[in-house]
């Protein structure tokens, strides 16, 4: 299957946790304090590469809200 290229303007990454009523960001749980190498951009989104963001999500697993933490690409849709 062909993967569609995302042409939206990349803003950064976030780590979101899903529960029954919506999403939580790892920032609301102060879990950024657990991640020594995380870097943020002017949008307060993660500027590390996606592989790092995936590793960060694994590092905070079972911490904060009782959710599964999902690394996400955040883009401006036009």
PDB file with SEQRES, HELIX, SHEET and CRYST1 records, atoms N, CA, C and O in Angstrom:
SEQRES   1 A   78  UNK UNK UNK UNK UNK UNK UNK UNK UNK UNK UNK UNK UNK          
SEQRES   2 A   78  UNK UNK UNK UNK UNK UNK UNK UNK UNK UNK UNK UNK UNK          
SEQRES   3 A   78  UNK UNK UNK UNK UNK UNK UNK UNK UNK UNK UNK UNK UNK          
SEQRES   4 A   78  UNK UNK UNK UNK UNK UNK UNK UNK UNK UNK UNK UNK UNK          
SEQRES   5 A   78  UNK UNK UNK UNK UNK UNK UNK UNK UNK UNK UNK UNK UNK          
SEQRES   6 A   78  UNK UNK UNK UNK UNK UNK UNK UNK UNK UNK UNK UNK UNK          
HELIX    1 AA1 UNK A   26  UNK A   29  5                                   4    
HELIX    2 AA2 UNK A   31  UNK A   34  5                                   4    
HELIX    3 AA3 UNK A   50  UNK A   59  1                                  10    
SHEET    1 AA1 3 UNK A  23  UNK A  25  0                                        
SHEET    2 AA1 3 UNK A   9  UNK A  18 -1                                        
SHEET    3 AA1 3 UNK A  68  UNK A  76 -1                                        
CRYST1    1.000    1.000    1.000  90.00  90.00  90.00 P 1           1          
ATOM      1  N   UNK A   1       0.849  -1.179   0.000  1.00  0.00           N  
ATOM      2  CA  UNK A   1       0.000   0.000   0.000  1.00  0.00           C  
ATOM      3  C   UNK A   1       0.892   1.238   0.000  1.00  0.00           C  
ATOM      4  O   UNK A   1       1.903   1.274   0.703  1.00  0.00           O  
ATOM      5  N   UNK A   2       0.530   2.245  -0.777  1.00  0.00           N  
ATOM      6  CA  UNK A   2       1.279   3.491  -0.820  1.00  0.00           C  
ATOM      7  C   UNK A   2       0.901   4.370   0.353  1.00  0.00           C  
ATOM      8  O   UNK A   2      -0.272   4.493   0.704  1.00  0.00           O  
ATOM      9  N   UNK A   3       1.903   4.976   0.950  1.00  0.00           N  
ATOM     10  CA  UNK A   3       1.687   5.882   2.067  1.00  0.00           C  
ATOM     11  C   UNK A   3       1.563   7.298   1.516  1.00  0.00           C  
ATOM     12  O   UNK A   3       2.413   7.732   0.738  1.00  0.00           O  
ATOM     13  N   UNK A   4       0.521   8.021   1.905  1.00  0.00           N  
ATOM     14  CA  UNK A   4       0.315   9.382   1.427  1.00  0.00           C  
ATOM     15  C   UNK A   4       1.291  10.323   2.125  1.00  0.00           C  
ATOM     16  O   UNK A   4       1.455  10.258   3.344  1.00  0.00           O  
ATOM     17  N   UNK A   5       1.935  11.191   1.363  1.00  0.00           N  
ATOM     18  CA  UNK A   5       2.887  12.149   1.893  1.00  0.00           C  
ATOM     19  C   UNK A   5       2.136  13.287   2.576  1.00  0.00           C  
ATOM     20  O   UNK A   5       1.232  13.885   1.992  1.00  0.00           O  
ATOM     21  N   UNK A   6       2.514  13.579   3.807  1.00  0.00           N  
ATOM     22  CA  UNK A   6       1.902  14.682   4.552  1.00  0.00           C  
ATOM     23  C   UNK A   6       2.602  15.976   4.159  1.00  0.00           C  
ATOM     24  O   UNK A   6       3.781  16.168   4.455  1.00  0.00           O  
ATOM     25  N   UNK A   7       1.875  16.855   3.496  1.00  0.00           N  
ATOM     26  CA  UNK A   7       2.459  18.105   3.015  1.00  0.00           C  
ATOM     27  C   UNK A   7       2.146  19.288   3.943  1.00  0.00           C  
ATOM     28  O   UNK A   7       2.465  20.432   3.617  1.00  0.00           O  
ATOM     29  N   UNK A   8       1.528  19.016   5.086  1.00  0.00           N  
ATOM     30  CA  UNK A   8       1.213  20.082   6.029  1.00  0.00           C  
ATOM     31  C   UNK A   8       2.487  20.573   6.711  1.00  0.00           C  
ATOM     32  O   UNK A   8       3.473  19.840   6.798  1.00  0.00           O  
ATOM     33  N   UNK A   9       2.463  21.796   7.187  1.00  0.00           N  
ATOM     34  CA  UNK A   9       3.632  22.408   7.819  1.00  0.00           C  
ATOM     35  C   UNK A   9       3.834  21.819   9.209  1.00  0.00           C  
ATOM     36  O   UNK A   9       2.976  21.936  10.084  1.00  0.00           O  
ATOM     37  N   UNK A  10       4.986  21.185   9.391  1.00  0.00           N  
ATOM     38  CA  UNK A  10       5.338  20.532  10.655  1.00  0.00           C  
ATOM     39  C   UNK A  10       5.573  21.579  11.738  1.00  0.00           C  
ATOM     40  O   UNK A  10       6.332  22.528  11.541  1.00  0.00           O  
ATOM     41  N   UNK A  11       4.911  21.398  12.891  1.00  0.00           N  
ATOM     42  CA  UNK A  11       5.094  22.302  14.027  1.00  0.00           C  
ATOM     43  C   UNK A  11       5.964  21.677  15.109  1.00  0.00           C  
ATOM     44  O   UNK A  11       6.657  22.390  15.834  1.00  0.00           O  
ATOM     45  N   UNK A  12       5.936  20.357  15.224  1.00  0.00           N  
ATOM     46  CA  UNK A  12       6.709  19.650  16.241  1.00  0.00           C  
ATOM     47  C   UNK A  12       6.003  18.363  16.611  1.00  0.00           C  
ATOM     48  O   UNK A  12       5.107  17.907  15.900  1.00  0.00           O  
ATOM     49  N   UNK A  13       6.408  17.781  17.727  1.00  0.00           N  
ATOM     50  CA  UNK A  13       5.809  16.539  18.209  1.00  0.00           C  
ATOM     51  C   UNK A  13       5.255  16.742  19.610  1.00  0.00           C  
ATOM     52  O   UNK A  13       5.671  17.645  20.336  1.00  0.00           O  
ATOM     53  N   UNK A  14       4.318  15.894  19.971  1.00  0.00           N  
ATOM     54  CA  UNK A  14       3.790  15.856  21.331  1.00  0.00           C  
ATOM     55  C   UNK A  14       3.623  14.385  21.691  1.00  0.00           C  
ATOM     56  O   UNK A  14       3.653  13.514  20.823  1.00  0.00           O  
ATOM     57  N   UNK A  15       3.449  14.127  22.961  1.00  0.00           N  
ATOM     58  CA  UNK A  15       3.142  12.779  23.431  1.00  0.00           C  
ATOM     59  C   UNK A  15       1.784  12.878  24.102  1.00  0.00           C  
ATOM     60  O   UNK A  15       1.640  13.512  25.148  1.00  0.00           O  
ATOM     61  N   UNK A  16       0.790  12.247  23.491  1.00  0.00           N  
ATOM     62  CA  UNK A  16      -0.587  12.346  23.959  1.00  0.00           C  
ATOM     63  C   UNK A  16      -1.044  11.022  24.546  1.00  0.00           C  
ATOM     64  O   UNK A  16      -0.693   9.948  24.055  1.00  0.00           O  
ATOM     65  N   UNK A  17      -1.828  11.120  25.597  1.00  0.00           N  
ATOM     66  CA  UNK A  17      -2.413   9.936  26.217  1.00  0.00           C  
ATOM     67  C   UNK A  17      -3.918   9.965  26.041  1.00  0.00           C  
ATOM     68  O   UNK A  17      -4.558  10.975  26.332  1.00  0.00           O  
ATOM     69  N   UNK A  18      -4.485   8.875  25.572  1.00  0.00           N  
ATOM     70  CA  UNK A  18      -5.929   8.782  25.340  1.00  0.00           C  
ATOM     71  C   UNK A  18      -6.599   8.082  26.508  1.00  0.00           C  
ATOM     72  O   UNK A  18      -6.134   7.046  26.982  1.00  0.00           O  
ATOM     73  N   UNK A  19      -7.706   8.670  26.968  1.00  0.00           N  
ATOM     74  CA  UNK A  19      -8.575   7.957  27.901  1.00  0.00           C  
ATOM     75  C   UNK A  19      -9.995   8.032  27.366  1.00  0.00           C  
ATOM     76  O   UNK A  19     -10.187   8.376  26.199  1.00  0.00           O  
ATOM     77  N   UNK A  20     -10.970   7.729  28.161  1.00  0.00           N  
ATOM     78  CA  UNK A  20     -12.353   7.633  27.693  1.00  0.00           C  
ATOM     79  C   UNK A  20     -12.953   8.967  27.281  1.00  0.00           C  
ATOM     80  O   UNK A  20     -13.897   8.995  26.491  1.00  0.00           O  
ATOM     81  N   UNK A  21     -12.430  10.071  27.796  1.00  0.00           N  
ATOM     82  CA  UNK A  21     -13.052  11.359  27.505  1.00  0.00           C  
ATOM     83  C   UNK A  21     -12.225  12.266  26.608  1.00  0.00           C  
ATOM     84  O   UNK A  21     -12.718  13.315  26.192  1.00  0.00           O  
ATOM     85  N   UNK A  22     -11.019  11.911  26.302  1.00  0.00           N  
ATOM     86  CA  UNK A  22     -10.201  12.764  25.441  1.00  0.00           C  
ATOM     87  C   UNK A  22      -8.718  12.503  25.627  1.00  0.00           C  
ATOM     88  O   UNK A  22      -8.306  11.484  26.181  1.00  0.00           O  
ATOM     89  N   UNK A  23      -7.928  13.456  25.147  1.00  0.00           N  
ATOM     90  CA  UNK A  23      -6.475  13.331  25.193  1.00  0.00           C  
ATOM     91  C   UNK A  23      -5.891  14.140  26.337  1.00  0.00           C  
ATOM     92  O   UNK A  23      -6.459  15.145  26.766  1.00  0.00           O  
ATOM     93  N   UNK A  24      -4.748  13.682  26.819  1.00  0.00           N  
ATOM     94  CA  UNK A  24      -3.931  14.414  27.790  1.00  0.00           C  
ATOM     95  C   UNK A  24      -2.546  14.562  27.178  1.00  0.00           C  
ATOM     96  O   UNK A  24      -2.056  13.631  26.539  1.00  0.00           O  
ATOM     97  N   UNK A  25      -1.911  15.706  27.360  1.00  0.00           N  
ATOM     98  CA  UNK A  25      -0.524  15.829  26.943  1.00  0.00           C  
ATOM     99  C   UNK A  25       0.368  15.444  28.112  1.00  0.00           C  
ATOM    100  O   UNK A  25      -0.011  15.602  29.273  1.00  0.00           O  
ATOM    101  N   UNK A  26       1.531  14.951  27.807  1.00  0.00           N  
ATOM    102  CA  UNK A  26       2.464  14.566  28.864  1.00  0.00           C  
ATOM    103  C   UNK A  26       2.897  15.787  29.674  1.00  0.00           C  
ATOM    104  O   UNK A  26       3.334  15.635  30.815  1.00  0.00           O  
ATOM    105  N   UNK A  27       2.786  16.994  29.114  1.00  0.00           N  
ATOM    106  CA  UNK A  27       3.161  18.213  29.833  1.00  0.00           C  
ATOM    107  C   UNK A  27       2.233  18.485  31.007  1.00  0.00           C  
ATOM    108  O   UNK A  27       2.685  18.968  32.046  1.00  0.00           O  
ATOM    109  N   UNK A  28       0.949  18.188  30.867  1.00  0.00           N  
ATOM    110  CA  UNK A  28      -0.016  18.407  31.947  1.00  0.00           C  
ATOM    111  C   UNK A  28       0.292  17.539  33.163  1.00  0.00           C  
ATOM    112  O   UNK A  28      -0.126  17.845  34.280  1.00  0.00           O  
ATOM    113  N   UNK A  29       1.020  16.464  32.936  1.00  0.00           N  
ATOM    114  CA  UNK A  29       1.399  15.560  34.010  1.00  0.00           C  
ATOM    115  C   UNK A  29       2.832  15.811  34.479  1.00  0.00           C  
ATOM    116  O   UNK A  29       3.372  15.034  35.266  1.00  0.00           O  
ATOM    117  N   UNK A  30       3.449  16.894  34.000  1.00  0.00           N  
ATOM    118  CA  UNK A  30       4.837  17.253  34.319  1.00  0.00           C  
ATOM    119  C   UNK A  30       5.823  16.131  34.018  1.00  0.00           C  
ATOM    120  O   UNK A  30       6.861  16.014  34.670  1.00  0.00           O  
ATOM    121  N   UNK A  31       5.491  15.301  33.020  1.00  0.00           N  
ATOM    122  CA  UNK A  31       6.360  14.172  32.694  1.00  0.00           C  
ATOM    123  C   UNK A  31       7.592  14.591  31.901  1.00  0.00           C  
ATOM    124  O   UNK A  31       8.506  13.790  31.707  1.00  0.00           O  
ATOM    125  N   UNK A  32       7.624  15.854  31.438  1.00  0.00           N  
ATOM    126  CA  UNK A  32       8.833  16.344  30.773  1.00  0.00           C  
ATOM    127  C   UNK A  32      10.030  16.320  31.723  1.00  0.00           C  
ATOM    128  O   UNK A  32      11.177  16.254  31.280  1.00  0.00           O  
ATOM    129  N   UNK A  33       9.763  16.375  33.023  1.00  0.00           N  
ATOM    130  CA  UNK A  33      10.832  16.319  34.028  1.00  0.00           C  
ATOM    131  C   UNK A  33      11.516  14.953  34.051  1.00  0.00           C  
ATOM    132  O   UNK A  33      12.636  14.824  34.544  1.00  0.00           O  
ATOM    133  N   UNK A  34      10.841  13.939  33.520  1.00  0.00           N  
ATOM    134  CA  UNK A  34      11.399  12.580  33.450  1.00  0.00           C  
ATOM    135  C   UNK A  34      12.325  12.407  32.239  1.00  0.00           C  
ATOM    136  O   UNK A  34      13.050  11.416  32.152  1.00  0.00           O  
ATOM    137  N   UNK A  35      12.305  13.358  31.315  1.00  0.00           N  
ATOM    138  CA  UNK A  35      12.989  13.211  30.033  1.00  0.00           C  
ATOM    139  C   UNK A  35      14.155  14.190  29.942  1.00  0.00           C  
ATOM    140  O   UNK A  35      13.979  15.359  29.597  1.00  0.00           O  
ATOM    141  N   UNK A  36      15.310  13.708  30.248  1.00  0.00           N  
ATOM    142  CA  UNK A  36      16.510  14.543  30.322  1.00  0.00           C  
ATOM    143  C   UNK A  36      16.892  15.185  28.985  1.00  0.00           C  
ATOM    144  O   UNK A  36      17.403  16.305  28.966  1.00  0.00           O  
ATOM    145  N   UNK A  37      16.653  14.494  27.874  1.00  0.00           N  
ATOM    146  CA  UNK A  37      17.123  14.966  26.565  1.00  0.00           C  
ATOM    147  C   UNK A  37      16.055  15.665  25.719  1.00  0.00           C  
ATOM    148  O   UNK A  37      16.313  16.018  24.568  1.00  0.00           O  
ATOM    149  N   UNK A  38      14.860  15.868  26.279  1.00  0.00           N  
ATOM    150  CA  UNK A  38      13.789  16.492  25.502  1.00  0.00           C  
ATOM    151  C   UNK A  38      14.106  17.974  25.261  1.00  0.00           C  
ATOM    152  O   UNK A  38      14.586  18.677  26.151  1.00  0.00           O  
ATOM    153  N   UNK A  39      13.823  18.429  24.026  1.00  0.00           N  
ATOM    154  CA  UNK A  39      14.012  19.831  23.645  1.00  0.00           C  
ATOM    155  C   UNK A  39      12.685  20.357  23.092  1.00  0.00           C  
ATOM    156  O   UNK A  39      11.973  19.650  22.379  1.00  0.00           O  
ATOM    157  N   UNK A  40      12.365  21.601  23.429  1.00  0.00           N  
ATOM    158  CA  UNK A  40      11.101  22.197  22.994  1.00  0.00           C  
ATOM    159  C   UNK A  40      11.348  23.364  22.046  1.00  0.00           C  
ATOM    160  O   UNK A  40      12.366  24.051  22.136  1.00  0.00           O  
ATOM    161  N   UNK A  41      10.397  23.579  21.132  1.00  0.00           N  
ATOM    162  CA  UNK A  41      10.490  24.698  20.203  1.00  0.00           C  
ATOM    163  C   UNK A  41       9.598  25.846  20.665  1.00  0.00           C  
ATOM    164  O   UNK A  41       9.059  25.808  21.771  1.00  0.00           O  
ATOM    165  N   UNK A  42       9.441  26.860  19.826  1.00  0.00           N  
ATOM    166  CA  UNK A  42       8.659  28.053  20.190  1.00  0.00           C  
ATOM    167  C   UNK A  42       7.176  27.759  20.379  1.00  0.00           C  
ATOM    168  O   UNK A  42       6.463  28.572  20.967  1.00  0.00           O  
ATOM    169  N   UNK A  43       6.697  26.621  19.895  1.00  0.00           N  
ATOM    170  CA  UNK A  43       5.298  26.229  20.060  1.00  0.00           C  
ATOM    171  C   UNK A  43       5.100  25.344  21.292  1.00  0.00           C  
ATOM    172  O   UNK A  43       4.004  24.833  21.524  1.00  0.00           O  
ATOM    173  N   UNK A  44       6.159  25.164  22.077  1.00  0.00           N  
ATOM    174  CA  UNK A  44       6.148  24.267  23.244  1.00  0.00           C  
ATOM    175  C   UNK A  44       5.897  22.821  22.825  1.00  0.00           C  
ATOM    176  O   UNK A  44       5.355  22.026  23.592  1.00  0.00           O  
ATOM    177  N   UNK A  45       6.298  22.494  21.601  1.00  0.00           N  
ATOM    178  CA  UNK A  45       6.239  21.127  21.104  1.00  0.00           C  
ATOM    179  C   UNK A  45       7.654  20.574  21.067  1.00  0.00           C  
ATOM    180  O   UNK A  45       8.628  21.327  21.037  1.00  0.00           O  
ATOM    181  N   UNK A  46       7.754  19.261  21.068  1.00  0.00           N  
ATOM    182  CA  UNK A  46       9.060  18.610  21.070  1.00  0.00           C  
ATOM    183  C   UNK A  46       9.730  18.806  19.711  1.00  0.00           C  
ATOM    184  O   UNK A  46       9.098  18.628  18.670  1.00  0.00           O  
ATOM    185  N   UNK A  47      11.014  19.173  19.730  1.00  0.00           N  
ATOM    186  CA  UNK A  47      11.743  19.353  18.481  1.00  0.00           C  
ATOM    187  C   UNK A  47      12.747  18.234  18.210  1.00  0.00           C  
ATOM    188  O   UNK A  47      13.419  18.252  17.179  1.00  0.00           O  
ATOM    189  N   UNK A  48      12.861  17.269  19.110  1.00  0.00           N  
ATOM    190  CA  UNK A  48      13.711  16.098  18.849  1.00  0.00           C  
ATOM    191  C   UNK A  48      13.151  15.344  17.645  1.00  0.00           C  
ATOM    192  O   UNK A  48      12.027  15.605  17.217  1.00  0.00           O  
ATOM    193  N   UNK A  49      13.939  14.401  17.093  1.00  0.00           N  
ATOM    194  CA  UNK A  49      13.413  13.616  15.963  1.00  0.00           C  
ATOM    195  C   UNK A  49      12.402  12.587  16.474  1.00  0.00           C  
ATOM    196  O   UNK A  49      12.332  12.305  17.670  1.00  0.00           O  
ATOM    197  N   UNK A  50      11.620  12.034  15.541  1.00  0.00           N  
ATOM    198  CA  UNK A  50      10.508  11.168  15.930  1.00  0.00           C  
ATOM    199  C   UNK A  50      10.971   9.913  16.670  1.00  0.00           C  
ATOM    200  O   UNK A  50      10.268   9.431  17.559  1.00  0.00           O  
ATOM    201  N   UNK A  51      12.120   9.387  16.324  1.00  0.00           N  
ATOM    202  CA  UNK A  51      12.643   8.215  17.033  1.00  0.00           C  
ATOM    203  C   UNK A  51      12.853   8.537  18.517  1.00  0.00           C  
ATOM    204  O   UNK A  51      12.548   7.714  19.380  1.00  0.00           O  
ATOM    205  N   UNK A  52      13.373   9.729  18.810  1.00  0.00           N  
ATOM    206  CA  UNK A  52      13.529  10.156  20.206  1.00  0.00           C  
ATOM    207  C   UNK A  52      12.164  10.247  20.885  1.00  0.00           C  
ATOM    208  O   UNK A  52      12.004   9.811  22.025  1.00  0.00           O  
ATOM    209  N   UNK A  53      11.181  10.814  20.182  1.00  0.00           N  
ATOM    210  CA  UNK A  53       9.842  10.981  20.760  1.00  0.00           C  
ATOM    211  C   UNK A  53       9.233   9.613  21.081  1.00  0.00           C  
ATOM    212  O   UNK A  53       8.582   9.451  22.114  1.00  0.00           O  
ATOM    213  N   UNK A  54       9.440   8.636  20.206  1.00  0.00           N  
ATOM    214  CA  UNK A  54       8.967   7.274  20.484  1.00  0.00           C  
ATOM    215  C   UNK A  54       9.634   6.727  21.742  1.00  0.00           C  
ATOM    216  O   UNK A  54       8.975   6.110  22.579  1.00  0.00           O  
ATOM    217  N   UNK A  55      10.925   6.949  21.876  1.00  0.00           N  
ATOM    218  CA  UNK A  55      11.643   6.492  23.075  1.00  0.00           C  
ATOM    219  C   UNK A  55      11.155   7.215  24.324  1.00  0.00           C  
ATOM    220  O   UNK A  55      11.026   6.602  25.384  1.00  0.00           O  
ATOM    221  N   UNK A  56      10.883   8.514  24.208  1.00  0.00           N  
ATOM    222  CA  UNK A  56      10.344   9.266  25.350  1.00  0.00           C  
ATOM    223  C   UNK A  56       9.011   8.675  25.796  1.00  0.00           C  
ATOM    224  O   UNK A  56       8.764   8.533  26.994  1.00  0.00           O  
ATOM    225  N   UNK A  57       8.153   8.333  24.840  1.00  0.00           N  
ATOM    226  CA  UNK A  57       6.848   7.745  25.170  1.00  0.00           C  
ATOM    227  C   UNK A  57       7.026   6.437  25.944  1.00  0.00           C  
ATOM    228  O   UNK A  57       6.261   6.145  26.863  1.00  0.00           O  
ATOM    229  N   UNK A  58       8.024   5.668  25.573  1.00  0.00           N  
ATOM    230  CA  UNK A  58       8.303   4.414  26.297  1.00  0.00           C  
ATOM    231  C   UNK A  58       8.813   4.708  27.713  1.00  0.00           C  
ATOM    232  O   UNK A  58       8.480   3.985  28.652  1.00  0.00           O  
ATOM    233  N   UNK A  59       9.612   5.755  27.870  1.00  0.00           N  
ATOM    234  CA  UNK A  59      10.176   6.097  29.173  1.00  0.00           C  
ATOM    235  C   UNK A  59       9.117   6.541  30.175  1.00  0.00           C  
ATOM    236  O   UNK A  59       9.280   6.337  31.378  1.00  0.00           O  
ATOM    237  N   UNK A  60       8.035   7.144  29.692  1.00  0.00           N  
ATOM    238  CA  UNK A  60       6.988   7.624  30.612  1.00  0.00           C  
ATOM    239  C   UNK A  60       5.821   6.653  30.733  1.00  0.00           C  
ATOM    240  O   UNK A  60       4.827   6.948  31.396  1.00  0.00           O  
ATOM    241  N   UNK A  61       5.945   5.492  30.090  1.00  0.00           N  
ATOM    242  CA  UNK A  61       4.879   4.493  30.181  1.00  0.00           C  
ATOM    243  C   UNK A  61       4.598   4.185  31.653  1.00  0.00           C  
ATOM    244  O   UNK A  61       5.526   4.047  32.449  1.00  0.00           O  
ATOM    245  N   UNK A  62       3.337   4.081  32.004  1.00  0.00           N  
ATOM    246  CA  UNK A  62       2.882   3.795  33.369  1.00  0.00           C  
ATOM    247  C   UNK A  62       3.129   4.942  34.346  1.00  0.00           C  
ATOM    248  O   UNK A  62       3.126   4.728  35.558  1.00  0.00           O  
ATOM    249  N   UNK A  63       3.343   6.159  33.834  1.00  0.00           N  
ATOM    250  CA  UNK A  63       3.504   7.330  34.700  1.00  0.00           C  
ATOM    251  C   UNK A  63       2.417   8.334  34.348  1.00  0.00           C  
ATOM    252  O   UNK A  63       1.887   8.317  33.237  1.00  0.00           O  
ATOM    253  N   UNK A  64       2.084   9.205  35.291  1.00  0.00           N  
ATOM    254  CA  UNK A  64       1.052  10.222  35.053  1.00  0.00           C  
ATOM    255  C   UNK A  64      -0.329   9.597  34.971  1.00  0.00           C  
ATOM    256  O   UNK A  64      -0.636   8.651  35.696  1.00  0.00           O  
ATOM    257  N   UNK A  65      -1.161  10.131  34.082  1.00  0.00           N  
ATOM    258  CA  UNK A  65      -2.517   9.604  33.883  1.00  0.00           C  
ATOM    259  C   UNK A  65      -2.451   8.118  33.516  1.00  0.00           C  
ATOM    260  O   UNK A  65      -1.480   7.678  32.901  1.00  0.00           O  
ATOM    261  N   UNK A  66      -3.472   7.346  33.887  1.00  0.00           N  
ATOM    262  CA  UNK A  66      -3.483   5.924  33.510  1.00  0.00           C  
ATOM    263  C   UNK A  66      -3.914   5.740  32.049  1.00  0.00           C  
ATOM    264  O   UNK A  66      -5.013   5.262  31.768  1.00  0.00           O  
ATOM    265  N   UNK A  67      -3.032   6.127  31.132  1.00  0.00           N  
ATOM    266  CA  UNK A  67      -3.305   6.089  29.698  1.00  0.00           C  
ATOM    267  C   UNK A  67      -2.117   5.465  28.984  1.00  0.00           C  
ATOM    268  O   UNK A  67      -1.062   5.244  29.579  1.00  0.00           O  
ATOM    269  N   UNK A  68      -2.305   5.186  27.702  1.00  0.00           N  
ATOM    270  CA  UNK A  68      -1.176   4.801  26.869  1.00  0.00           C  
ATOM    271  C   UNK A  68      -0.649   6.059  26.202  1.00  0.00           C  
ATOM    272  O   UNK A  68      -1.397   6.764  25.524  1.00  0.00           O  
ATOM    273  N   UNK A  69       0.637   6.347  26.389  1.00  0.00           N  
ATOM    274  CA  UNK A  69       1.242   7.545  25.827  1.00  0.00           C  
ATOM    275  C   UNK A  69       1.627   7.287  24.379  1.00  0.00           C  
ATOM    276  O   UNK A  69       2.345   6.334  24.075  1.00  0.00           O  
ATOM    277  N   UNK A  70       1.134   8.158  23.477  1.00  0.00           N  
ATOM    278  CA  UNK A  70       1.290   7.970  22.025  1.00  0.00           C  
ATOM    279  C   UNK A  70       2.092   9.129  21.445  1.00  0.00           C  
ATOM    280  O   UNK A  70       1.684  10.281  21.592  1.00  0.00           O  
ATOM    281  N   UNK A  71       3.221   8.859  20.790  1.00  0.00           N  
ATOM    282  CA  UNK A  71       3.970   9.931  20.134  1.00  0.00           C  
ATOM    283  C   UNK A  71       3.205  10.417  18.907  1.00  0.00           C  
ATOM    284  O   UNK A  71       2.741   9.609  18.103  1.00  0.00           O  
ATOM    285  N   UNK A  72       3.071  11.747  18.760  1.00  0.00           N  
ATOM    286  CA  UNK A  72       2.273  12.316  17.677  1.00  0.00           C  
ATOM    287  C   UNK A  72       3.010  13.438  16.961  1.00  0.00           C  
ATOM    288  O   UNK A  72       3.705  14.241  17.584  1.00  0.00           O  
ATOM    289  N   UNK A  73       2.847  13.482  15.648  1.00  0.00           N  
ATOM    290  CA  UNK A  73       3.367  14.577  14.828  1.00  0.00           C  
ATOM    291  C   UNK A  73       2.276  15.644  14.778  1.00  0.00           C  
ATOM    292  O   UNK A  73       1.118  15.337  14.494  1.00  0.00           O  
ATOM    293  N   UNK A  74       2.637  16.879  15.051  1.00  0.00           N  
ATOM    294  CA  UNK A  74       1.680  17.977  15.046  1.00  0.00           C  
ATOM    295  C   UNK A  74       2.020  18.898  13.873  1.00  0.00           C  
ATOM    296  O   UNK A  74       3.151  19.369  13.746  1.00  0.00           O  
ATOM    297  N   UNK A  75       1.027  19.147  13.022  1.00  0.00           N  
ATOM    298  CA  UNK A  75       1.227  19.978  11.836  1.00  0.00           C  
ATOM    299  C   UNK A  75       0.096  20.980  11.697  1.00  0.00           C  
ATOM    300  O   UNK A  75      -1.001  20.775  12.217  1.00  0.00           O  
ATOM    301  N   UNK A  76       0.373  22.054  10.997  1.00  0.00           N  
ATOM    302  CA  UNK A  76      -0.660  23.054  10.704  1.00  0.00           C  
ATOM    303  C   UNK A  76      -1.313  22.654   9.393  1.00  0.00           C  
ATOM    304  O   UNK A  76      -0.648  22.577   8.360  1.00  0.00           O  
ATOM    305  N   UNK A  77      -2.590  22.403   9.435  1.00  0.00           N  
ATOM    306  CA  UNK A  77      -3.335  21.993   8.229  1.00  0.00           C  
ATOM    307  C   UNK A  77      -3.835  23.243   7.516  1.00  0.00           C  
ATOM    308  O   UNK A  77      -4.400  24.153   8.124  1.00  0.00           O  
ATOM    309  N   UNK A  78      -3.612  23.254   6.230  1.00  0.00           N  
ATOM    310  CA  UNK A  78      -4.058  24.407   5.429  1.00  0.00           C  
ATOM    311  C   UNK A  78      -4.968  23.977   4.334  1.00  0.00           C  
ATOM    312  O   UNK A  78      -5.440  24.810   3.561  1.00  0.00           O  
TER     313      UNK A  78                                                      
END                                                                             
